[in-house]
Amino acid sequence: MTTTSPLRLAYGTNGLTDLRLTDALALLADLGYDGVALTLDHMHLDPLAPDLASCTGQLARRLDTLGLSVAVETGARYVLDPRRKHHPTLLDPDPDARTARVDLLRTAVRVGADLGATAVHCFSGPRPSGTPEPDAWHRLAGALTAVLDAAATARIPLAVEPEPGHLLSDLAGFHRLRATLDAPPAEVLGVTLDIGHCQCLEPEPPAACVRAAAPWLRHVQIEDMRRGVHEHLPFGTGEIDFPPVLAALRDTGYQGLVSVELPRHSHAGPDLARTSLSFLRAADPAHTDPAHADTGPPSPTRTPEPARATVPSHPSVPSAGDPRC
């Protein structure tokens, strides 16, 4: 008899920014998550810190102790420019500004390699005003070349995310990038598929998007969303039918992390981490282990109710070196 393994569920640290990283990791391990999607940012693992290598080493040991897998994400809002969100981008007209983003992504690849990450995530950025679309695509491909070289050397996939409002906004855009780059192998250039973004703007339903993206799928972000509205919502408060999506991920043999993406809900992060895990397990029949039982999914017709406060059983362990790590 063929058995189906449960999907590997994770939670994004961009939805836990009110917690220290050590506390966030302990919370996720205590709840029973399989991994974490780590956004490199000043409040957690600062990619610009002079002691990044030391902090990364300490983090690798902590992840190993807690049994958490990791994907590295690079969507921090102000990590490079304290005045302009997500700037500079890979499409910035200023070559020096583009280099700053390229350097950040190359750093993310090194961090990902040191952590044994499943993938390193990135995005294109919006097309700058006055830049013709063909020029923007060639600029994006040129900026990514050095990052892809680093990813190939590190043997870790770079997974670009189609983002509403960006030059690369959908799966068609991902394939246009691949063609512009002469079709790198999926082990080097893959896709981050955000399930909510599929609901928001893709012509096909999310489950069909999963199947279409399967050969290149290296990272998954998941949340609820409504058609035509780019707003990340807690599960059960949008329009997505999740069981077919999770079935498509299993059926296509996806091996990476499926990470909850609620970056505007850090104020309720601990409660949403708990209810999100319950929801996804209830929606995925492969989760049959009694140890995975919880209070059940939130109602699909209302916002999840606040949970009672709990104390993680994994204590926070201060770093041996710089306390910022």
TAURGI-V94279 format. One record per helix or strand of 3 or more residues. SS is the DSSP state (H for helix, E for strand). FROM is the first residue (numbers start at 1). TO is the last residue. If there is no record, write none. Layout:
SS;FROM;TO + SS;FROM;TO
This chain:
E;8;12 + H;13;15 + H;21;31 + E;35;39 + H;52;66 + E;69;73 + H;95;115 + E;120;122 + H;133;154 + E;158;161 + H;171;180 + E;189;194 + H;195;201 + H;206;216 + E;217;222 + E;224;226 + E;229;233 + H;242;251 + E;257;260 + H;266;283 + H;290;292
